[in-house]
Amino acid sequence: MAQPLARDVAEEVAKLHGVCIRPFAFRQIDTHTGKSKIVDVPCGTTMEAKCPPCAKRNRQLRMAQCREGWHLDQEPVITPDEPTEEQRWLVEFRADMQARRDGAAAEDQDTADLDAVLDGLDAEINQAGMRGSVLGRATSKRNRSTKRRQDAPDLPKRKMANTTLGRTFDAPDGKTFRPSLFVTLTLPSYGKVRDGSPIDPDAYDYRRAARDALHFSKLVDRFVQNLRRVAGYDIQYFATVEPQKRLAPHLHMAIRGTLPRAEIKQIAAATYHQVWWPPTDEPLDHTPVWDETAGYLNPATGEVLPTWDEALDQIDEPQHVIRFGDQVDIKGVLSGTHDADQCIRYLSKYLTKSLGEDLAGRQDHSDRFVEALRYEPCSPTCPNWLRYGVQPKNAKQGMSPGRCRSKAHKPEHLGYAGRRVLVSRKWSNKTLTEHKQDRRTWVLQALGQPDEPTDPGRYIWRPIKTGDPDLDPIRVRLLRSVAKRLQWRAHLRDLEARNLSATGEAA
């Protein structure tokens, strides 16, 4: 009697044919017909270590997104969605409540109840998708000096033009070129390294490296702001964050349009980000304890630790300043060239791997880096603030220094908790979901199959638990998906053969 196929063999076959190896099972119920069926939905992970086929599809999707937006020759058109009836009613009702609150305040009446109503309406409006609306009351904000630091060079500033397209250049033969840029930015040195590891680990500045990794995303935002000011137009970009061998994050950025290389280097040198957080130079000798009425106390003195807002009020200088390093690589790229394709592949090269995945020969360096991150605060709500005598924002019972659950502290992220892919709003005039739908529509049309109905109320989707008697073993489900994939590919090959035959006959 034949033995059933093992799961690991089925997974290998699924990987070979691009089928998700960790599908989620759902019961799809058609409310029109009453029929139901079990549907396997791909996990959609971006990490190759979890599911190589899904990670590969996501990488290809990002490559398509990058390619479509890099060398646009027409302005993208962004049409905002019209507000719904519910959104209009909420905003109008809030305006009425605001007028009542202002009238009560003018007559010195108690406005606590109206303030509570306004807060509830603000939350409901935000939930309804009106985050960009003006919600009435001004909130208090600390004033920090916006004057540029004396140790940062000044930047030229040009009048902004309402365009996202770069300059074009006309050749003597009349051909027009629209070049773009591929830029790589890195962080500064923290000590001499060889093959990705410090020559002298004790002299390596792990603390500064950890802080730079935690705030790297803010530095990238500052660079884009400065880039647009100097360029004089609404620069669009597609960027990815990847790890260097020394484990520091660095940035690859495809930029639509072009600027002189000297100006790009000047912008990178002039870009910095100041972290206005409480100092973390002197940790407490004892772990703070929780008090139900006052919050966290210093057990040695019995004093209540300052709240996050109180600690910010005492700051007169930034806790940390992050900058780019001297190494800036700039390359001009033309549309449709081998260089453009190579840059796109390089941009997406490491998207399927975590920042701390490949550590061959650098495990000791990685362990030291993660240890430096352990007690470094990653956000205003990080429990590590208790170590330095400050109550985290929205402090609650059970917080403990060194046990923050943020992904920034996990070894696979190496301090960087931001997005790995950064895409400007007017890059390709499509969202990632729309790019995905384009690929799906093309495949269904090629296969001669109609797309699924888009009526959101027609189907009910319910997750199926592992022990459900109607759910087949995973190896059976994987092989069923492989068989379906083979049918699709055979159909596509037939279509290609017919197209080639029709082309030959026409010729």
C-alpha positions in Angstrom: 0.0 0.0 0.0 1.4 3.4 -1.0 2.4 5.7 1.9 0.9 9.2 2.0 3.1 12.0 0.8 4.9 13.7 3.7 4.3 17.3 4.4 7.9 18.4 3.8 7.9 16.8 0.4 4.6 18.5 -0.5 6.1 21.8 0.7 9.2 21.4 -1.6 6.9 20.6 -4.6 4.8 23.7 -3.7 7.9 25.9 -3.5 9.1 24.6 -6.9 5.8 25.7 -8.5 5.4 29.0 -6.6 2.5 27.9 -4.3 2.2 29.4 -0.8 3.3 26.8 1.8 1.4 28.4 4.7 -2.1 29.1 3.4 -4.9 30.3 5.6 -8.1 28.3 5.3 -11.4 30.3 5.1 -15.0 29.2 4.5 -16.5 31.3 1.8 -20.3 31.5 2.1 -22.2 32.9 -0.9 -25.2 34.8 0.6 -27.0 34.8 -2.8 -26.9 31.0 -3.3 -26.3 29.8 0.2 -23.4 27.6 -1.0 -20.1 27.5 0.8 -16.6 26.3 0.0 -13.2 26.2 1.6 -10.7 28.6 0.1 -6.9 28.7 0.7 -5.7 32.2 1.0 -1.9 32.8 0.6 -0.2 34.0 3.7 1.3 37.0 1.8 4.5 37.2 3.9 7.4 39.3 2.7 10.0 37.1 4.4 11.6 34.3 2.5 12.4 32.3 5.7 8.6 32.0 6.3 7.3 31.4 2.8 9.6 31.7 -0.3 6.8 31.7 -2.9 4.9 34.6 -1.3 8.1 36.5 -0.6 9.1 36.2 -4.2 5.7 37.4 -5.4 5.8 40.4 -3.1 9.3 41.2 -4.4 8.2 41.0 -8.0 5.2 43.3 -7.2 7.6 45.9 -5.7 9.8 45.7 -8.7 6.8 46.4 -11.0 5.8 49.3 -8.8 9.3 50.8 -8.9 9.5 50.3 -12.7 6.2 51.9 -13.5 6.9 55.1 -11.5 10.5 55.8 -12.0 10.5 57.5 -15.4 7.0 58.8 -15.8 6.6 61.4 -18.5 3.1 62.6 -17.5 1.9 64.1 -14.3 0.1 61.5 -12.1 -3.5 62.5 -11.3 -4.6 62.0 -7.7 -8.3 62.2 -7.2 -9.4 62.3 -3.6 -12.4 60.2 -2.6 -15.7 62.1 -2.1 -16.8 62.2 1.6 -19.6 59.8 2.4 -23.0 60.9 3.9 -21.9 59.6 7.3 -18.7 61.7 7.2 -20.5 64.9 6.1 -23.1 64.4 8.9 -20.4 63.8 11.6 -18.4 66.9 10.6 -21.6 69.1 10.5 -22.7 67.7 13.9 -19.3 68.4 15.4 -19.4 72.0 14.1 -22.7 72.4 15.9 -21.3 71.0 19.1 -18.2 73.3 18.8 -20.5 76.3 18.5 -22.4 75.3 21.6 -19.1 74.7 23.5 -17.8 78.2 22.5 -21.0 79.8 23.5 -21.0 78.1 26.9 -17.3 79.1 27.4 -18.1 82.8 26.6 -20.8 82.7 29.4 -18.3 81.2 31.9 -20.4 77.9 32.0 -18.9 74.5 32.7 -17.8 72.9 29.4 -16.6 69.5 30.6 -19.6 67.6 29.2 -19.3 69.3 25.8 -15.5 68.7 25.7 -16.2 65.0 26.3 -18.7 65.0 23.4 -16.2 66.7 21.1 -13.5 64.2 22.0 -15.8 61.3 21.2 -16.8 62.9 17.9 -13.1 63.5 17.0 -12.4 59.8 17.6 -15.4 58.8 15.5 -14.5 61.1 12.7 -10.9 59.7 12.6 -12.3 56.2 12.6 -14.5 57.2 9.6 -11.5 58.2 7.6 -11.5 62.0 8.1 -8.0 62.2 9.7 -7.1 65.1 7.5 -10.0 67.3 8.5 -9.7 70.3 10.6 -11.3 69.3 13.9 -11.7 72.6 15.6 -9.7 73.0 18.8 -6.1 73.9 18.8 -3.8 71.7 20.9 -0.9 72.9 22.9 2.6 72.2 21.4 6.1 72.7 22.8 8.1 75.2 20.8 11.5 74.0 19.7 13.9 76.2 17.8 13.7 75.7 14.1 17.0 77.5 13.5 19.6 75.4 11.7 22.4 74.1 13.8 25.7 76.0 13.5 27.5 72.8 12.6 25.2 72.1 9.6 25.9 73.7 6.2 23.2 75.9 4.7 21.2 74.7 1.7 20.1 76.6 -1.4 16.4 77.1 -1.8 14.5 77.3 -5.1 11.0 78.4 -5.9 8.7 75.4 -5.9 7.1 74.3 -9.2 3.9 72.4 -9.2 5.3 69.3 -11.0 6.6 65.8 -10.1 8.6 65.4 -13.4 12.3 66.0 -13.7 14.2 67.9 -16.4 14.5 66.7 -19.9 17.6 67.0 -22.2 17.5 67.3 -26.0 20.3 65.6 -28.0 21.7 67.0 -31.3 19.8 64.4 -33.2 16.5 65.6 -31.7 16.0 62.7 -29.2 14.8 63.7 -25.8 16.2 62.1 -22.6 14.6 62.1 -19.2 17.3 60.9 -16.7 16.6 59.9 -13.1 18.9 59.1 -10.2 19.8 56.1 -8.0 21.2 57.3 -4.7 22.7 55.3 -1.8 23.1 56.9 1.6 24.8 55.4 4.6 25.3 56.2 8.3 28.7 57.4 9.7 31.4 55.1 11.1 31.3 53.9 14.7 34.7 52.3 14.6 37.0 50.4 12.2 35.6 47.2 10.9 36.9 44.3 8.8 34.5 41.9 7.0 31.5 43.5 8.8 32.9 43.1 12.3 34.7 45.6 14.5 38.5 45.3 14.7 38.2 46.5 18.4 34.7 45.7 19.7 35.4 47.5 23.0 36.2 50.7 21.2 33.2 50.4 18.8 30.5 53.0 19.6 27.5 50.5 19.9 25.3 53.0 21.8 25.5 55.6 19.0 25.0 52.9 16.4 21.9 51.7 18.3 20.4 55.2 18.5 21.1 55.9 14.9 19.3 52.7 13.9 16.3 53.6 16.0 15.9 57.1 14.4 17.1 56.3 10.9 13.6 56.6 9.4 13.3 60.2 10.7 16.6 61.1 9.1 15.3 59.8 5.8 12.2 62.0 6.1 14.4 65.0 6.7 16.5 64.2 3.6 13.4 64.1 1.4 12.2 67.4 2.8 15.6 69.0 2.1 15.7 67.4 -1.3 12.4 68.9 -2.4 13.4 72.4 -1.1 16.6 72.4 -3.1 15.2 70.7 -6.3 12.3 73.2 -6.5 9.7 70.5 -7.5 7.7 67.8 -5.8 10.4 65.0 -6.1 9.0 61.5 -6.1 11.0 58.5 -4.8 11.0 54.7 -4.3 13.4 53.7 -1.5 14.3 50.6 0.4 16.2 50.2 3.7 18.8 47.4 3.8 21.5 46.3 6.2 25.2 46.8 5.6 27.6 44.1 6.6 28.4 46.0 9.8 24.6 45.8 10.6 23.9 49.5 10.2 20.8 50.3 8.0 21.4 52.2 4.8 19.1 53.6 2.1 18.8 52.9 -1.7 16.6 55.5 -3.4 15.3 55.7 -6.9 14.5 59.4 -7.6 12.4 60.7 -10.5 14.3 63.5 -12.2 17.9 64.6 -11.7 20.0 67.1 -9.7 23.7 67.8 -9.9 25.7 65.3 -7.9 27.4 68.1 -5.9 24.0 69.3 -4.7 22.9 65.8 -3.6 26.1 65.4 -1.6 25.5 68.9 -0.1 22.0 68.0 0.9 23.1 64.7 2.5 25.8 66.6 4.5 23.3 69.3 5.6 20.6 66.8 6.7 20.2 65.9 10.4 17.5 65.0 12.8 17.4 66.1 16.5 15.8 63.8 19.0 14.1 65.9 21.7 13.8 63.2 24.4 14.8 63.2 28.0 18.5 62.4 28.7 19.4 58.7 29.3 23.0 59.1 30.7 22.3 58.2 34.3 20.2 55.1 35.0 18.5 54.6 38.4 20.0 52.3 40.9 16.6 50.6 41.6 13.8 49.5 39.4 10.7 51.8 39.8 7.6 50.4 41.5 4.0 50.9 40.5 1.5 52.9 42.7 -2.2 52.8 41.8 -2.7 56.5 42.5 0.6 58.2 41.6 2.1 55.9 38.9 5.7 54.8 39.1 7.8 55.7 42.2 11.5 55.6 42.9 11.8 52.9 45.6 14.9 54.5 47.1 13.4 57.9 47.7 9.6 57.3 47.5 9.3 60.2 45.0 7.0 60.0 42.0 8.8 59.8 38.7 8.2 62.7 36.4 5.6 62.0 33.7 6.6 62.0 30.0 5.2 65.6 29.5 6.9 66.9 32.7 10.2 65.4 31.5 9.9 67.0 28.1 9.3 70.4 29.7 12.7 70.2 31.3 14.7 69.6 28.1 16.9 72.4 26.8 19.0 70.4 24.3 18.4 67.3 22.1 19.2 63.9 23.5 20.7 62.8 20.2 21.5 64.1 16.7 21.6 61.7 13.8 23.4 62.4 10.5 24.4 60.6 7.3 28.0 59.5 6.8 30.4 60.9 4.2 29.8 57.9 1.8 27.2 59.0 -0.8 26.8 57.1 -4.1 24.9 58.8 -7.0 24.2 57.3 -10.4 22.3 58.6 -13.3 19.8 56.2 -14.9 17.9 56.3 -18.2 14.6 54.6 -18.8 14.6 51.2 -20.4 18.3 50.6 -20.1 20.1 47.7 -18.6 21.3 50.0 -15.7 17.7 50.7 -14.9 16.7 47.1 -14.6 19.9 46.3 -12.6 19.1 49.1 -10.1 15.5 47.9 -9.7 16.8 44.4 -8.9 19.3 45.8 -6.5 16.6 47.9 -4.8 14.5 44.8 -4.1 17.5 42.4 -3.5 17.1 42.1 0.3 13.4 42.8 0.8 12.8 39.1 1.4 15.3 38.9 4.2 15.2 40.4 7.7 17.8 43.0 8.7 19.5 40.5 11.0 19.2 37.3 9.0 22.6 36.8 7.5 25.1 36.9 10.3 27.8 34.5 9.2 30.9 35.3 11.1 29.3 38.3 12.9 27.3 36.7 15.7 29.3 38.3 18.4 29.0 41.7 16.8 25.2 41.2 16.5 24.9 40.1 20.1 26.7 43.3 21.3 24.5 45.4 19.1 21.3 43.9 20.4 22.5 44.3 23.9 23.1 48.0 23.3 19.5 48.2 22.0 18.1 46.4 25.1 17.8 49.4 27.4 17.7 52.1 24.7 14.3 53.8 24.6 12.7 53.2 21.1 9.6 55.5 21.5 7.8 57.7 24.1 5.8 54.7 25.3 8.9 52.4 25.7 9.2 50.8 29.2 13.0 51.5 29.1 12.3 55.1 30.2 11.7 53.7 33.7 15.4 52.9 33.9 16.2 56.6 33.5 13.7 57.9 36.0 10.9 58.9 33.6 7.4 57.5 33.4 6.7 56.4 29.8 3.9 58.1 27.9 0.6 56.3 28.8 2.4 54.4 31.6 0.6 51.4 33.0 1.2 48.6 35.5 3.6 45.8 34.6 6.2 47.8 32.6 9.8 46.7 33.1 13.0 48.1 31.6 14.7 45.8 29.1 11.4 44.1 28.2 10.0 46.3 25.5 7.9 44.3 22.9 8.6 46.7 20.0 10.2 45.1 17.0 13.0 47.6 17.2 14.5 45.6 20.1 14.3 42.2 18.3 17.5 40.7 16.8 15.9 40.3 13.4 15.2 44.1 13.1 18.5 45.5 14.6 16.9 48.7 15.9 15.1 49.7 12.7 11.3 49.6 13.3 10.2 51.5 10.2 9.0 50.3 6.8 11.4 48.6 4.6 9.9 50.1 1.4 9.3 53.9 1.3 7.2 55.1 -1.7 6.1 58.7 -2.2 2.4 59.3 -2.8 2.7 60.4 -6.5 5.2 57.7 -7.5 3.2 55.5 -9.9 -0.3 57.0 -9.4 -1.4 53.6 -8.0 -1.4 52.0 -4.6 0.3 48.6 -4.0 -3.2 47.0 -3.9 -4.0 48.5 -7.3 -0.7 47.1 -8.7 -1.6 43.7 -7.3 -5.1 43.9 -8.9 -3.5 44.8 -12.3 -1.4 41.6 -12.2 -4.4 39.5 -11.1 -6.6 41.0 -13.9 -4.0 40.2 -16.5 -3.7 36.6 -15.4 -7.4 36.0 -15.3 -7.9 37.6 -18.7 -5.1 35.4 -20.1 -6.7 32.3 -18.6 -10.1 33.3 -20.0 -11.6 33.4 -16.5 -14.0 36.1 -15.2 -12.9 38.0 -12.2 -14.6 37.4 -8.9 -17.7 39.6 -8.2 -16.6 42.7 -6.3 -19.9 43.0 -4.3 -18.5 43.2 -0.7 -21.7 42.1 0.9 -22.2 38.9 -1.2 -19.6 36.7 0.5 -19.1 35.9 4.2 -15.5 34.8 5.1 -15.0 32.8 8.2 -11.6 31.3 9.3 -11.4 27.6 9.8 -9.6 26.1 12.8 -7.0 23.5 12.3 -9.1 20.6 13.8 -12.1 21.2 11.5 -13.3 17.9 10.1 -14.0 19.5 6.7 -10.4 20.7 6.4 -8.1 18.4 4.4 -4.6 17.8 5.5 -2.1 20.5 4.5 -0.2 18.2 2.2 -3.4 17.5 0.2 -4.3 21.2 0.0 -0.8 22.1 -1.2 -0.8 19.5 -3.9 -4.3 20.6 -5.0 -3.0 24.2 -5.4 0.0 22.8 -7.3 -2.3 21.0 -9.7 -4.3 24.2 -10.3 -1.1 26.1 -10.9 0.1 23.6 -13.5 -3.2 23.9 -15.3 -2.9 27.7 -15.5 0.7 27.4 -16.8 -0.4 24.9 -19.4 -3.2 27.2 -20.6 -0.8 30.2 -20.7 1.7 28.2 -22.8 -1.2 27.3 -25.2 -2.1 31.0 -25.6 1.5 31.9 -26.2 1.8 29.2 -28.9 -1.4 30.5 -30.6 -0.2 34.1 -30.6 3.2 33.1 -32.1 1.4 31.0 -34.8 -1.0 33.9 -35.6 1.9 36.3 -35.8 3.8 34.0 -38.2 0.8 33.6 -40.4 0.2 37.4 -40.5 3.9 37.9 -41.5 
